[in-house]
Amino acid sequence: MRPVSQFLLIALFISVFPSLQAAVIADENTPVRVAIFDFPKSGSSGHKNLMRFLIPQNGFQCTVISPEEIREGQLKNFDVVIMPGGSGSGQAKALQTEGRAAVRKFVKSGGGYVGICAGAYLASSHYNWSLDIINARVWDRSHWNRGKSNVTIQLTPAGSEVPGKTKSKYSIYYSNGPLLVPDNQPDLPGYQVLASFESEVANNGAPAEAMTGTHAIIRSRFGSGRVICFSPHAETRNGPHSLIATGVYWAANQE
């Protein structure tokens, strides 16, 4: 049974956000200051992929930030923090309790958070090590190791407002990202769905049709800040990179 049908009523009560297109209005003289999380045992090349297109010519100034620097309060020098792929629990362990609290404080005070794959697991309200900054849990979490492959995502009307995008379906690389569905945390607002999975990966004992219809890209608010999460990897070579770039702009555009 596809899980998305169980959450239609919840989806009716999600917050209404400005359009993505309206969010991508950047002052060309003031690039978005982006901190990209990485540490020696992250096992991630996410920061390298991101820094290929989140460049000054495109309106971004990126810096790699370590767990130690986050614990020291260095996020105050940035507009957005990106938690890329790797391991969500590994990121949480590297940050330690103090670092996780620093990320929550940064976002709650008006900073932006972009989570990609592991970073989406980290942002969720599902695990005891999660940041609890978006009201999302992980569907079929016992089969998290469902595999790696290109999949098709279907953009919602809000997701289709990405500037320059003329189609609503994209092939995108997936690598064991979370299958996101709404949680029911009373202290967190509902999220907005930007894209859902239209095809799936079902290896290593994962049941068929568990992935199809779950949410691939979501966004919400946490305090005065903004949170956007990507289950698949739009930052890899085939992108679409505009989804990430627009998401970073949106996260940085505090009102």
SULNOR-V891534 format. One record per pair of residues at least 6 apart in sequence whose C-alpha atoms are under 7 Angstrom apart, sorted by the first residue. I is the first residue (numbers start at 1). GAP is how many residues later the second one is. Records with the same first field share a line. If there is no record, write none. Layout:
I: GAP ; GAP
//
This chain:
2: 207 ; 208 ; 210 ; 211
3: 210 ; 211
4: 209 ; 210
14: 176 ; 177 ; 178
15: 175 ; 176 ; 177
19: 139 ; 142
20: 138 ; 141 ; 142 ; 226 ; 230
21: 140 ; 141 ; 142
23: 226 ; 227 ; 230
24: 222 ; 225 ; 226
28: 31
31: 25 ; 28 ; 29 ; 30
32: 27 ; 28 ; 29 ; 47 ; 220
33: 27 ; 28 ; 29 ; 45 ; 46 ; 47
34: 26 ; 27 ; 28 ; 29 ; 44 ; 45 ; 46 ; 47
35: 27 ; 28 ; 29 ; 30 ; 43 ; 45 ; 46 ; 47
36: 11 ; 26 ; 27 ; 28 ; 29 ; 45 ; 46 ; 47
37: 27 ; 28 ; 29 ; 45 ; 46 ; 47
38: 26 ; 27 ; 28
39: 27 ; 28
42: 44
43: 43
44: 41 ; 42
46: 38 ; 39
47: 37
49: 186 ; 187
50: 185
51: 11
54: 6 ; 8 ; 191
55: 6
67: 27 ; 28 ; 32
70: 29 ; 32
71: 27 ; 28 ; 31
73: 29
75: 31
79: 32 ; 33 ; 173
80: 31 ; 32 ; 33 ; 171 ; 172
81: 31 ; 32 ; 33
82: 31 ; 32 ; 33
83: 31 ; 32 ; 33 ; 36
84: 31 ; 32 ; 33 ; 34 ; 35
85: 31 ; 32 ; 33 ; 34
86: 32
87: 31
88: 30 ; 31 ; 33 ; 34
89: 40
92: 8 ; 30 ; 37
100: 31
104: 27
107: 6 ; 115 ; 118 ; 119
108: 114 ; 115 ; 116 ; 117
109: 114 ; 115 ; 116
110: 114 ; 115 ; 144
111: 114 ; 115 ; 141
112: 113 ; 114 ; 115 ; 139 ; 140
113: 113 ; 114 ; 115 ; 138
114: 113 ; 114 ; 115 ; 134
115: 8 ; 113 ; 114 ; 115
116: 113 ; 114 ; 115 ; 116 ; 117
117: 60 ; 61 ; 113 ; 114 ; 115 ; 116
118: 59
120: 109 ; 110 ; 111
121: 57
122: 8 ; 9
123: 7 ; 8 ; 9 ; 10 ; 11
124: 6 ; 7 ; 8 ; 9 ; 10 ; 11 ; 12 ; 13
125: 6 ; 7 ; 8 ; 9 ; 10 ; 11 ; 12
126: 10 ; 11 ; 12
133: 89
134: 54 ; 86 ; 93
135: 47 ; 48 ; 49 ; 50 ; 53 ; 54 ; 55 ; 56
136: 44 ; 45 ; 46 ; 47
137: 43 ; 44 ; 45 ; 46
138: 40 ; 41 ; 42 ; 43
139: 40 ; 41 ; 42
143: 63
144: 32
145: 31 ; 59
146: 30 ; 55 ; 56 ; 57 ; 58 ; 60
147: 28 ; 29 ; 54 ; 55 ; 56
148: 26 ; 27 ; 28 ; 53
149: 24 ; 25 ; 26 ; 52
150: 21 ; 22 ; 23 ; 24
151: 20 ; 21 ; 22 ; 23 ; 48 ; 49
152: 17 ; 18 ; 19 ; 20 ; 45 ; 46 ; 47
153: 16 ; 17 ; 18 ; 42 ; 43 ; 44 ; 45
154: 14 ; 15 ; 16 ; 41 ; 42 ; 43 ; 44
155: 13 ; 14 ; 39 ; 40 ; 41
156: 37 ; 38 ; 39
158: 36
159: 35 ; 36
160: 8
162: 81 ; 84
172: 60 ; 61 ; 62 ; 67
173: 59 ; 60 ; 61
174: 58 ; 59
175: 57
177: 54 ; 55
178: 53
179: 32 ; 35 ; 36 ; 37
180: 34 ; 35 ; 36
181: 33 ; 34
190: 30
191: 27 ; 28 ; 29
192: 26 ; 27 ; 28
193: 22 ; 24 ; 25 ; 26
194: 23 ; 24
195: 20 ; 21 ; 22
196: 17 ; 18 ; 19 ; 20 ; 21
197: 14 ; 15 ; 16 ; 17 ; 18 ; 19
198: 14 ; 15
199: 13
200: 11 ; 12
202: 6
216: 14 ; 15 ; 16
217: 12 ; 13 ; 14
218: 10 ; 11 ; 12
219: 8 ; 9 ; 10
220: 6 ; 7 ; 8
221: 6
225: 29
226: 25
227: 24
228: 19 ; 23
234: 6 ; 7 ; 9 ; 10
235: 6 ; 9
//
